[in-house]
Amino acid sequence: MTTDNEQKLKERFGQRLRKLRKEHELSQEELALSCGLDRTYIGGVERGERNISLVNIVKIAEALKITPKDFFE
């Protein structure tokens, strides 16, 4: 995968995360607290700055009460 494609993938994932978080009416801080991550990490993921790990995808999905698959639909 090229660097441009990797960046686009991170940005799309971040946009999806932001949409799901807002649908659940959670702030970045509330989501971060519920899944044991830092608020700045959540913000970085939403902005496409972070290459999120599978472990953290699962943590965030559990906090949102969704499946990891829901991020990719």
C-alpha positions as CSV (number, residue, x, y, z in Angstrom):
1,M,0.0,0.0,0.0
2,T,1.4,3.4,-0.9
3,T,1.8,6.2,1.6
4,D,-1.0,8.2,0.1
5,N,-3.4,5.2,0.3
6,E,-2.3,4.6,3.9
7,Q,-3.1,8.2,4.8
8,K,-6.5,8.0,3.1
9,L,-7.3,4.8,5.0
10,K,-6.4,6.4,8.3
11,E,-8.5,9.5,7.5
12,R,-11.5,7.4,6.4
13,F,-11.3,5.4,9.6
14,G,-11.0,8.6,11.7
15,Q,-14.1,10.1,10.0
16,R,-16.1,6.9,10.7
17,L,-15.0,6.9,14.3
18,R,-16.0,10.6,14.7
19,K,-19.4,9.9,13.2
20,L,-20.0,6.9,15.4
21,R,-18.8,8.7,18.5
22,K,-21.2,11.7,17.8
23,E,-24.1,9.3,17.1
24,H,-23.5,7.9,20.6
25,E,-23.4,11.5,21.9
26,L,-20.0,11.2,23.5
27,S,-17.2,13.7,23.7
28,Q,-13.7,12.5,22.8
29,E,-12.9,12.6,26.5
30,E,-15.9,10.5,27.5
31,L,-15.0,7.9,24.9
32,A,-11.4,7.9,25.9
33,L,-12.3,7.3,29.5
34,S,-14.7,4.5,28.7
35,C,-12.1,2.6,26.7
36,G,-9.0,3.4,28.7
37,L,-7.3,5.5,26.1
38,D,-6.1,9.1,26.2
39,R,-8.3,11.9,24.7
40,T,-5.4,13.1,22.6
41,Y,-5.1,9.6,21.1
42,I,-8.8,9.6,20.2
43,G,-8.4,13.0,18.6
44,G,-5.3,11.9,16.6
45,V,-7.2,8.8,15.3
46,E,-10.1,11.0,14.3
47,R,-7.8,13.4,12.4
48,G,-6.1,10.5,10.6
49,E,-2.8,11.2,12.4
50,R,-2.6,7.8,14.2
51,N,-2.2,4.3,12.8
52,I,-4.6,2.6,15.2
53,S,-3.9,-0.9,16.4
54,L,-6.4,-3.8,16.2
55,V,-6.4,-3.9,20.0
56,N,-7.4,-0.3,20.2
57,I,-10.1,-0.7,17.5
58,V,-11.6,-3.5,19.7
59,K,-11.4,-1.3,22.9
60,I,-13.2,1.6,21.2
61,A,-15.8,-0.7,19.6
62,E,-16.6,-2.2,23.0
63,A,-16.9,1.3,24.5
64,L,-19.3,2.2,21.7
65,K,-21.2,-1.1,22.1
66,I,-20.6,-2.0,18.4
67,T,-18.5,-4.6,16.7
68,P,-15.2,-3.8,15.1
69,K,-16.8,-4.6,11.7
70,D,-19.1,-1.6,12.2
71,F,-16.1,0.7,11.6
72,F,-15.7,-0.6,8.1
73,E,-19.3,-0.5,6.9
